[in-house]
Amino acid sequence: MPYDEHLADRLRHVLKRKKIKSEEKKMMGGLCFMVEDKMCLGVVKEMLMARVGQEMHAEALKKRGCKPMDFTGTPLKGFVFVEPAAIDLDQDLEYWIDQCLAYNPKAKSSKKK
């Protein structure tokens, strides 16, 4: 199943409004937005993929519509999926984008040197 283009457009709009430079990469069956050469957030099928970091991970999972990011049977710490109903409102989507952007400076780049 392809990723939700409408959600991708919403992410682009918020990042542009916040003047955040990002690069888009198709991966994991979806679309990832790289900020400063680091995976920051993305769209997988119809869900938001949010990189919130390990410190925020447990707190994030308490939020409505948030669940562990799990592709292989083992959840990936520091990453969560947010279901569409939990990001239907722009302010809810922006909350998650802000969490990802707050963690991004602490994230490690996967870019090869």
C-alpha positions as a Markdown table, in Angstrom:
| # | Residue | x | y | z |
|---|---|---|---|---|
| 1 | Met | 0.0 | 0.0 | 0.0 |
| 2 | Pro | 1.4 | 3.4 | -0.9 |
| 3 | Tyr | 1.8 | 6.1 | 1.7 |
| 4 | Asp | -0.8 | 8.8 | 2.4 |
| 5 | Glu | 0.0 | 11.6 | 0.0 |
| 6 | His | -2.3 | 14.0 | 1.9 |
| 7 | Leu | -0.5 | 13.5 | 5.1 |
| 8 | Ala | 2.8 | 13.9 | 3.3 |
| 9 | Asp | 1.5 | 17.3 | 1.9 |
| 10 | Arg | 0.5 | 18.3 | 5.4 |
| 11 | Leu | 4.0 | 17.6 | 6.7 |
| 12 | Arg | 5.5 | 19.5 | 3.9 |
| 13 | His | 3.3 | 22.5 | 4.6 |
| 14 | Val | 4.1 | 22.6 | 8.3 |
| 15 | Leu | 7.9 | 22.2 | 7.7 |
| 16 | Lys | 7.8 | 25.0 | 5.1 |
| 17 | Arg | 5.9 | 27.3 | 7.4 |
| 18 | Lys | 8.4 | 26.6 | 10.2 |
| 19 | Lys | 11.2 | 27.3 | 7.7 |
| 20 | Ile | 12.7 | 23.8 | 8.3 |
| 21 | Lys | 14.8 | 22.5 | 5.4 |
| 22 | Ser | 14.2 | 18.9 | 4.8 |
| 23 | Glu | 15.0 | 16.2 | 2.3 |
| 24 | Glu | 12.5 | 13.5 | 1.3 |
| 25 | Lys | 13.5 | 9.9 | 0.9 |
| 26 | Lys | 11.4 | 7.0 | 0.1 |
| 27 | Met | 12.1 | 4.2 | 2.5 |
| 28 | Met | 10.4 | 1.6 | 4.7 |
| 29 | Gly | 7.5 | 1.5 | 2.3 |
| 30 | Gly | 6.8 | 5.1 | 2.9 |
| 31 | Leu | 8.3 | 8.6 | 2.8 |
| 32 | Cys | 10.8 | 9.9 | 5.3 |
| 33 | Phe | 11.6 | 13.6 | 5.9 |
| 34 | Met | 15.3 | 14.0 | 6.7 |
| 35 | Val | 16.3 | 17.1 | 8.7 |
| 36 | Glu | 20.0 | 17.9 | 8.9 |
| 37 | Asp | 20.7 | 14.4 | 7.3 |
| 38 | Lys | 18.7 | 12.7 | 10.1 |
| 39 | Met | 15.5 | 10.7 | 9.8 |
| 40 | Cys | 13.0 | 13.0 | 11.6 |
| 41 | Leu | 9.5 | 12.0 | 10.7 |
| 42 | Gly | 7.6 | 10.4 | 7.9 |
| 43 | Val | 4.5 | 8.7 | 6.5 |
| 44 | Val | 4.1 | 4.9 | 6.5 |
| 45 | Lys | 0.9 | 3.8 | 4.9 |
| 46 | Glu | -1.6 | 6.1 | 6.6 |
| 47 | Met | 0.3 | 6.7 | 9.8 |
| 48 | Leu | 2.7 | 9.3 | 10.9 |
| 49 | Met | 6.1 | 7.9 | 11.8 |
| 50 | Ala | 7.6 | 10.1 | 14.5 |
| 51 | Arg | 11.2 | 10.0 | 15.8 |
| 52 | Val | 10.8 | 11.3 | 19.4 |
| 53 | Gly | 13.9 | 9.7 | 21.0 |
| 54 | Gln | 14.2 | 7.2 | 23.7 |
| 55 | Glu | 13.7 | 9.7 | 26.5 |
| 56 | Met | 10.3 | 10.7 | 25.2 |
| 57 | His | 9.3 | 7.2 | 23.9 |
| 58 | Ala | 7.4 | 6.0 | 27.0 |
| 59 | Glu | 5.6 | 9.3 | 27.4 |
| 60 | Ala | 4.7 | 9.4 | 23.7 |
| 61 | Leu | 3.1 | 5.9 | 23.9 |
| 62 | Lys | 0.6 | 7.3 | 26.5 |
| 63 | Lys | -0.8 | 9.7 | 23.9 |
| 64 | Arg | -4.0 | 8.9 | 22.1 |
| 65 | Gly | -3.4 | 7.0 | 18.8 |
| 66 | Cys | 0.3 | 6.4 | 19.5 |
| 67 | Lys | 1.8 | 2.9 | 19.2 |
| 68 | Pro | 5.2 | 1.4 | 19.0 |
| 69 | Met | 6.9 | 1.4 | 15.6 |
| 70 | Asp | 7.3 | -2.3 | 14.8 |
| 71 | Phe | 8.2 | -3.7 | 11.5 |
| 72 | Thr | 9.9 | -6.9 | 12.5 |
| 73 | Gly | 8.3 | -8.0 | 15.8 |
| 74 | Thr | 10.7 | -5.9 | 17.8 |
| 75 | Pro | 9.6 | -2.3 | 18.5 |
| 76 | Leu | 12.2 | 0.4 | 17.5 |
| 77 | Lys | 12.9 | 2.5 | 20.5 |
| 78 | Gly | 12.6 | 6.2 | 20.0 |
| 79 | Phe | 10.2 | 5.8 | 17.1 |
| 80 | Val | 6.4 | 5.7 | 17.2 |
| 81 | Phe | 3.5 | 5.5 | 14.8 |
| 82 | Val | 0.6 | 7.9 | 15.3 |
| 83 | Glu | -2.7 | 6.8 | 13.8 |
| 84 | Pro | -4.7 | 9.1 | 11.5 |
| 85 | Ala | -7.5 | 9.9 | 13.9 |
| 86 | Ala | -4.9 | 11.2 | 16.4 |
| 87 | Ile | -3.5 | 13.7 | 13.9 |
| 88 | Asp | -6.7 | 14.7 | 12.1 |
| 89 | Leu | -6.5 | 18.2 | 13.6 |
| 90 | Asp | -3.7 | 20.5 | 12.5 |
| 91 | Gln | -2.8 | 21.3 | 16.1 |
| 92 | Asp | -2.4 | 17.6 | 16.9 |
| 93 | Leu | -0.2 | 17.0 | 13.9 |
| 94 | Glu | 1.9 | 20.0 | 14.8 |
| 95 | Tyr | 2.4 | 18.7 | 18.3 |
| 96 | Trp | 4.0 | 15.5 | 16.9 |
| 97 | Ile | 6.1 | 17.5 | 14.4 |
| 98 | Asp | 7.4 | 19.7 | 17.2 |
| 99 | Gln | 8.3 | 16.7 | 19.3 |
| 100 | Cys | 10.3 | 15.3 | 16.3 |
| 101 | Leu | 12.0 | 18.6 | 15.7 |
| 102 | Ala | 12.9 | 19.0 | 19.3 |
| 103 | Tyr | 14.6 | 15.6 | 19.3 |
| 104 | Asn | 16.3 | 16.0 | 16.0 |
| 105 | Pro | 19.4 | 17.9 | 17.2 |
| 106 | Lys | 20.2 | 15.0 | 19.6 |
| 107 | Ala | 19.7 | 12.3 | 17.0 |
| 108 | Lys | 22.6 | 10.7 | 15.3 |
| 109 | Ser | 23.0 | 11.1 | 11.6 |
| 110 | Ser | 23.1 | 8.0 | 9.5 |
| 111 | Lys | 24.9 | 9.9 | 6.7 |
| 112 | Lys | 28.2 | 8.3 | 5.7 |
| 113 | Lys | 31.2 | 10.5 | 6.0 |
